Amino acid sequence: MSTHTTLHSLQNKITLLSKRTSLTSDYRTAIIELLRRALPFDAACLTAVDPSTLLSTGAVADESVEAMHARLFANEYGESDVNKYRDLASSDHPVATLSEATHGQAESSIRFRSILSPSGFQDELRAALLVHGTCWGYLTLFRRYGKPTFQEEERALIASISLALALRVRQESLRQPARQSPNAGIGYGLVLLTQELSLTAADEAGGRWLNALREREQLDGAALPRPVRAVGSAALSREAGQGQAKASLRAPDGTLLVIRGTLLEGKAGSGPIAVHFEEMSARDRIQFMSEAYGLTPREKELYSHVLQGRSTKELAHSLGISTYTVQDHLKSIFFKTGVSSRRELIGRHLG
């Protein structure tokens, strides 16, 4: 099958999958299986992220990747290396391979030496999934020793379908659930982690949030959900700034949930990590959604007013612009948020 035929087939299948109403984890698993039929790889991980902080909000991964997850988080947030996800998200070339980035000298990568190679992998392909310059997730493919490294045509194939993947990950990340979850109304919760990211304590609400997130990612009862591991890892890193990190996501009950990780001070220096769960306020929710969709400052202003129910004339008068200019901004907002009317915008973002 030619590269063009493979690409066309993949795009069609991704479009068909995008019409399904399956759970996020089911969709990601199906995507990985589609990709496995189009190009060979030995393991994969498809991750959704908070577009504001780029911290993981959930992932589906093969068992061999699960075994590396804790070390991969530590590498991403605490070490200098090639093809870090944050760098790819702001790069003109958001899809890259380890073999190409190291010019065939994979040993120059800390991640390769300490994580990939000991786990039997010789190459890695990473893609930041972007919509209008905003990152919604990461796709990572791995190949073991004895297999060829990823080639340019394979990198180009993933680059060609990355927008379709990003659109679907965005859709699932912000989609309201079809029915209310039994976990609705949990409220504020708190858990404590060691610096090795082991759970040491949790209040009742914190424990319920952990269980809800485990169920969402189809994890067993002992596993730490990826968003919690992400904020914990980032809180330990200097990159987080003042020992704090945050991830916002759509919880199983439809709530926009904020997870904050804070490195506490102990008697002998740094202490445990406190992870707080709280529902996003209405004001912060509007700000989060407008930033998530990559709206300009003026579009953010109009977006906020539209969600408050203001008419085009009211918008034009309060902002000192013409109704035609308001309509132009609204068209751009509708395009970026994937809706076609004010009613759909309000229903999707406040419903």
C-alpha positions in Angstrom: 0.0 0.0 0.0 1.4 3.4 -1.0 2.0 6.2 1.6 -0.8 8.3 0.0 -3.2 5.4 0.2 -2.3 4.7 3.8 -2.7 8.3 4.7 -6.1 8.5 3.0 -7.3 5.3 4.7 -6.1 6.4 8.1 -7.8 9.8 7.8 -11.1 8.1 6.8 -11.0 5.7 9.7 -10.1 8.5 12.2 -13.1 10.4 10.9 -15.4 7.4 11.3 -14.1 6.9 14.9 -14.7 10.5 15.6 -18.4 10.0 15.1 -18.6 7.4 17.9 -19.7 8.4 21.4 -17.3 6.0 23.2 -15.4 6.9 26.3 -12.1 8.7 25.9 -10.0 5.6 26.8 -11.9 3.5 24.4 -11.3 6.0 21.6 -7.6 6.3 22.3 -7.3 2.5 22.4 -9.0 2.3 19.0 -6.7 5.0 17.6 -3.6 3.1 18.7 -4.9 -0.1 17.0 -5.6 1.8 13.8 -2.0 3.2 13.8 -0.6 -0.2 14.5 -2.1 -1.5 11.3 -0.6 1.4 9.3 3.0 1.4 10.6 4.8 -1.1 12.8 5.6 -0.2 16.4 6.0 -2.2 19.6 4.4 0.1 22.2 2.4 3.3 22.2 0.8 6.0 24.5 -1.9 8.5 23.7 -2.2 11.3 26.2 -4.6 14.2 26.7 -3.2 17.4 28.3 -4.4 20.6 29.9 -3.7 23.0 27.1 -2.9 25.8 29.6 -0.2 23.9 31.5 0.5 21.0 29.2 0.2 18.5 32.1 -1.4 15.1 31.5 -5.1 14.8 32.1 -5.3 11.1 31.2 -3.7 8.5 28.9 -4.0 5.1 27.4 -0.7 3.1 27.1 0.6 -0.4 26.6 1.8 -2.3 29.7 5.5 -1.8 28.8 4.9 2.0 28.7 3.0 1.9 32.0 6.1 0.4 33.6 8.1 3.4 32.4 5.5 6.1 33.2 6.9 7.3 36.5 10.4 7.7 35.1 9.1 9.4 31.9 7.3 12.0 34.0 10.5 12.6 36.0 12.4 13.0 32.7 9.8 15.4 31.3 9.6 17.7 34.3 13.0 17.4 35.9 15.7 16.7 33.2 17.2 18.4 30.2 16.7 16.2 27.1 15.7 16.2 23.4 12.1 16.1 22.1 10.5 17.1 25.4 6.8 17.4 24.9 6.7 21.0 26.0 9.3 21.9 23.4 7.5 20.0 20.6 4.3 21.8 21.5 5.9 25.2 20.7 8.0 24.0 17.8 7.5 24.5 14.1 8.0 20.7 13.8 5.8 19.1 16.5 6.5 15.5 15.4 10.0 14.2 15.8 12.0 11.0 16.4 14.7 10.3 18.9 17.0 8.9 16.3 16.8 12.0 14.1 17.0 14.4 17.1 20.2 12.8 18.3 21.6 12.4 14.7 21.8 8.6 15.2 23.5 8.9 18.6 20.7 8.0 20.9 23.1 7.5 23.8 23.3 11.3 24.1 19.7 11.3 25.4 19.3 10.8 29.2 15.8 9.4 28.5 17.3 6.8 26.2 20.1 5.8 28.5 18.1 5.6 31.7 14.6 4.6 30.6 14.2 3.5 27.0 17.3 1.3 26.5 17.0 -0.5 29.8 13.3 -1.3 28.8 14.4 -2.7 25.5 13.5 0.2 23.2 15.9 1.7 20.7 13.7 4.5 19.1 10.8 6.8 19.9 8.5 8.9 17.8 6.8 11.8 19.6 4.0 14.1 18.3 2.4 17.1 20.0 -1.2 17.2 18.9 -2.1 20.9 18.1 -5.2 22.7 17.0 -4.6 26.4 16.0 -1.3 26.3 17.8 -2.9 25.0 21.1 -1.7 21.6 22.3 -4.3 19.1 23.4 -2.3 15.9 23.7 0.7 13.8 22.9 1.2 10.6 20.8 4.3 8.5 21.5 5.3 5.4 19.6 8.2 3.1 20.5 10.3 0.5 18.7 12.4 -2.2 20.3 16.0 -3.3 19.5 16.2 -5.4 16.4 13.6 -3.2 14.6 14.5 -0.3 12.2 14.4 3.2 13.6 11.5 5.4 12.6 11.9 6.8 9.1 11.1 10.2 7.6 8.0 8.9 5.7 6.6 7.5 8.9 7.2 10.7 10.8 5.5 12.6 7.9 2.6 10.2 8.1 2.0 10.9 11.7 2.4 14.6 11.1 -0.3 14.4 8.4 -2.9 12.9 10.7 -1.9 14.8 13.9 -4.6 17.5 13.4 -7.4 14.9 13.1 -6.1 13.3 16.3 -5.8 16.6 18.1 -9.4 17.6 17.1 -10.8 14.4 18.6 -8.7 14.6 21.7 -9.9 18.2 22.2 -13.5 17.1 21.7 -13.2 14.3 24.2 -11.4 16.5 26.7 -14.2 19.1 26.8 -17.2 16.9 26.1 -20.0 16.8 28.6 -20.9 13.2 29.7 -24.2 11.8 28.3 -25.4 11.1 31.9 -24.5 12.2 35.3 -21.8 10.2 37.1 -22.5 8.8 40.6 -19.4 10.8 41.6 -21.2 14.1 41.0 -20.8 16.7 43.7 -17.7 15.3 45.5 -16.4 18.8 46.2 -13.0 19.8 47.6 -10.6 16.9 48.3 -7.0 16.4 49.5 -4.4 13.7 49.2 -0.8 13.6 50.3 2.0 12.0 48.3 5.6 11.2 49.1 8.4 12.6 46.9 8.5 9.2 45.3 4.8 9.8 44.4 3.4 7.1 46.7 0.0 7.8 48.4 0.3 8.3 52.1 -3.1 9.9 53.1 -6.3 11.1 51.7 -9.5 12.6 53.0 -12.8 11.1 52.0 -13.4 13.4 49.0 -9.8 13.0 47.9 -10.2 9.3 47.9 -13.4 9.5 45.9 -11.6 11.7 43.3 -8.8 9.2 43.0 -11.3 6.4 42.4 -13.2 8.4 39.9 -10.1 9.2 37.9 -8.9 5.6 38.1 -12.2 4.5 36.7 -12.0 7.1 33.9 -8.5 5.8 32.9 -9.4 2.1 33.6 -6.7 1.7 36.2 -6.6 -0.7 39.1 -7.1 0.4 42.6 -3.4 0.8 43.5 -2.4 2.9 40.5 -2.0 6.7 40.7 -4.0 8.5 38.0 -1.9 10.3 35.4 -3.2 13.8 36.2 -2.2 13.3 39.9 1.2 11.9 38.9 1.7 14.8 36.5 1.0 17.5 39.0 3.1 15.7 41.6 6.1 15.3 39.2 5.8 18.9 38.1 5.6 20.2 41.7 8.9 18.5 42.4 10.5 20.2 39.4 12.1 23.7 39.3 10.1 24.2 36.0 6.9 24.4 38.0 8.0 27.5 39.9 7.7 27.7 43.7 6.9 24.0 43.9 3.4 24.3 42.5 1.7 22.8 39.5 -1.9 22.6 38.1 -4.0 20.6 35.7 -7.6 21.3 34.7 -9.7 18.6 33.1 -13.3 17.4 32.6 -14.1 15.1 35.4 -16.2 11.9 34.9 -19.3 13.8 36.3 -18.8 16.6 33.8 -17.3 19.0 36.3 -14.3 21.1 35.2 -11.9 19.9 37.9 -8.7 21.7 39.0 -5.9 19.5 40.4 -3.1 21.4 42.2 0.1 20.0 43.4 2.2 21.8 46.1 5.5 20.8 47.5 5.3 21.3 51.2 8.1 22.3 53.6 9.2 19.8 56.3 11.5 20.2 59.3 14.5 18.9 57.3 13.7 20.7 54.0 11.2 19.7 51.4 8.3 17.5 52.7 5.4 15.7 51.1 3.3 16.8 48.1 -0.2 18.0 48.8 -2.6 17.4 45.9 -5.8 19.4 46.1 -9.0 18.7 44.1 -11.5 21.5 43.5 -14.3 22.5 41.1 -13.4 25.3 38.8 -15.3 28.6 39.5 -17.6 30.0 36.8 -15.1 32.9 36.1 -12.1 30.5 35.9 -14.1 28.2 33.7 -14.7 30.9 31.1 -11.0 31.8 31.3 -9.9 28.2 30.9 -12.2 27.5 28.0 -11.1 30.7 26.1 -7.4 29.9 26.6 -7.9 26.3 25.7 -9.3 27.3 22.3 -6.5 29.7 21.6 -8.7 32.8 21.4 -7.1 36.3 21.0 -7.5 38.9 23.8 -10.4 40.5 21.9 -12.0 37.2 21.2 -11.7 36.2 24.9 -13.5 39.4 25.8 -16.4 38.8 23.3 -16.5 35.1 24.3 -17.1 36.1 27.9 -19.8 38.5 27.0 -21.6 36.1 24.7 -21.7 33.5 27.5 -23.4 36.2 29.6 -26.1 36.5 27.0 -25.3 39.9 25.5 -26.6 40.7 22.0 -24.5 41.8 19.0 -25.7 45.4 19.5 -24.8 45.4 23.2 -21.4 43.9 22.4 -20.7 46.6 19.8 -21.8 49.4 22.1 -19.9 48.2 25.2 -16.7 47.5 23.3 -16.8 50.5 21.0 -16.7 48.6 17.7 -19.1 48.1 14.8 -21.6 45.3 14.7 -19.8 44.0 11.6 -16.6 43.8 13.5 -18.4 41.9 16.3 -19.8 39.4 13.7 -16.3 38.9 12.3 -14.9 38.1 15.7 -17.9 35.8 16.4 -17.2 33.9 13.2 -13.6 33.4 14.3 -14.7 32.2 17.8 -17.2 29.8 16.3 -14.5 28.4 14.0 -12.0 27.9 16.8 -14.5 26.4 19.2 -16.1 24.1 16.6 -19.6 25.5 16.8 -21.9 27.2 14.3 -24.1 29.5 16.5 -24.4 31.4 19.8 -26.9 28.8 21.1 -24.5 26.0 20.4 -21.6 27.9 22.0 -23.6 28.6 25.2 -25.0 25.1 25.3 -21.7 23.4 24.9 -19.7 25.6 27.2 -22.2 26.3 30.0 -24.5 23.3 29.7 
